[in-house]
Every structure is written in C-alpha cells, then in structure tokens.
Amino acid sequence: MTQNKRTSSRLRHDARERMKMTGEKYTVALKAVMDAGSSNSRAAGREQGEEQAGPADTQRAPDDTRDRS
C-alpha cells in the first residue's frame, strides 16, 4: 500500500503567495510551485533568501599570506 507524503509547509506557503499574486486556484498554484521547485531547487532557495557560499577565489586568504605592512 502506498502512502503519500504531506505537502511541506514551505510549498503550502509558496502556493498561497502565488494564489494571491496570480489569482489561481490553490491546486493549480501548488502544482506550479512544485514543478518549479523540482526543476531548479537551488534557484528557488536563492529567491527565498538562502545565502549561498561565494566562489573560492573571493574568500579571505589565510593569515600567513596576507601583507603585513
């Protein structure tokens, strides 16, 4: 017997926000949010304010390689 997982609170929230913006019904908005989240989950995270680590070349140099003038 297969049991379906519950929809996460993040997806429910995003679907409600989409409903307010577009006027779609909840099920349509939820499906659109789920489809968008599965195709590019990293981009969706950045839109919600998750901070991503920068490239390695922009990080601080170790103490022993800095100029000590």
Residue pairs with C-beta under 8 A, 6 or more apart in sequence:
7 30
10 48
11 30
11 33
11 34
11 37
12 30
14 33
14 37
15 26
15 29
15 30
15 32
15 33
16 26
16 29
18 24
18 29
18 32
18 33
19 25
19 26
19 29
22 29
24 32
36 44
37 44
42 52
46 52
